[in-house]
Amino acid sequence: MYIRISKEVQNAIKNNKPVVALESTIISHGMPYPENVKTALRVEEIVKENGAVPATIGIIDGVAVVGMSKEEIEEFGKRKNIVKASRRDIPIIMAKKLWGATTVATTMYFASLAGIEIFVTGGIGGVHREATKTFDISADLQELANTNVTVVCAGAKAILDLPLTLEYLETFGVPVIGYQSDELAAFYSHTSHLKLDVRVNDALEAANIIYAKRKLNLKGGILISNPIPIENEISNDEIDVFINEALKEAAKNNIKGKDVTPFLLKTICDKTGGKSLEANKALIFNNAKVGAMIAVEYKKLQK
């Protein structure tokens, strides 16, 4: 009644093939049309090229669709006023039969219901800057603490307080693993200068950690921090100038809650002349490749 899994994804799960979940917020709130649709479809292609089945997730007329069609992704890219759906919004969107773009938290939830272990995104939400005053902390972090899904990303979005986000994840027992890196990825930038305790050098190493956690029945997700390729990065010093300017504009315009992240990303894109958008695409493509590789290795271990 509330969830529909595409035949392709159903068959992949039934036949023990690797599946990679993908979110829909990047389509409706992360990029302008038609770049959003082109990016989403290219991410799906990369997942397929690396041996896994893509499952883009979104809510359509109150039904969570796991494995959206090309036509549904196109409609998501064009349609206005799609609700940015976090976990708290799910029952409301479904009861009112609305369209909802799944955030990291919501995508994790539906991926878990469908039995999908690996989820690829751009960057997770986290502890916002000045959260000690505002208490603005993304629901993504609690989802990571409680839902059994592995998230492959380029760290937390650079607009956030990365040291506090890392502390929060540690407090709630979420392993944060650097993929071919010793430091937390910083979204637009290759490094954050925040040291991680664990590094893996290939997909099999990552899959072994996921497999061990699941076999031990340890609740919660795993975060794989996969840095943006160096040739596509924007340095911390350069991007921080634009982030600080965007934060001031958000405060001036009294933008709060779930509207903050889309506003900041769009403002930063405008200020960088589109450079941040290109970096965003590069990192999500890179994450899709790594996520698919890990999904393939994890499925081998399960077999």
Stockholm file with secondary structure:
# STOCKHOLM 1.0

chainA/1-303         MYIRISKEVQNAIKNNKPVVALESTIISHGMPYPENVKTALRVEEIVKENGAVPATIGIIDGVAVVGMSKEEIEEFGKRKNIVKASRRDIPIIMAKKLWGATTVATTMYFASLAGIEIFVTGGIGGVHREATKTFDISADLQELANTNVTVVCAGAKAILDLPLTLEYLETFGVPVIGYQSDELAAFYSHTSHLKLDVRVNDALEAANIIYAKRKLNLKGGILISNPIPIENEISNDEIDVFINEALKEAAKNNIKGKDVTPFLLKTICDKTGGKSLEANKALIFNNAKVGAMIAVEYKKLQK
#=GR chainA/1-303 SS CCEEECHHHHHHHHTTCCEEEECSHIIIIISCTTHHHHHHHHHHHHHHHTTCEEEEEEEETTEEEESCCHHHHHHHHHCSCCEEECGGGHHHHHHTTCCEEECHHHHHHHHHHHTCCEEECSCBCCBBTTHHHHCCBCHHHHHHHHSCCEEEESBBCTTBCHHHHHHHHHHTTCCEEEESCSBCCBTTBSCCSCBCSEEESSHHHHHHHHHHHHHTTCCSCEEEECCCCGGGCCCHHHHHHHHHHHHHHHHHTTCCGGGHHHHHHHHHHHHTTTHHHHHHHHHHHHHHHHHHHHHHHHHHHHC
#=GC SS_cons         CCEEECHHHHHHHHTTCCEEEECSHIIIIISCTTHHHHHHHHHHHHHHHTTCEEEEEEEETTEEEESCCHHHHHHHHHCSCCEEECGGGHHHHHHTTCCEEECHHHHHHHHHHHTCCEEECSCBCCBBTTHHHHCCBCHHHHHHHHSCCEEEESBBCTTBCHHHHHHHHHHTTCCEEEESCSBCCBTTBSCCSCBCSEEESSHHHHHHHHHHHHHTTCCSCEEEECCCCGGGCCCHHHHHHHHHHHHHHHHHTTCCGGGHHHHHHHHHHHHTTTHHHHHHHHHHHHHHHHHHHHHHHHHHHHC
//
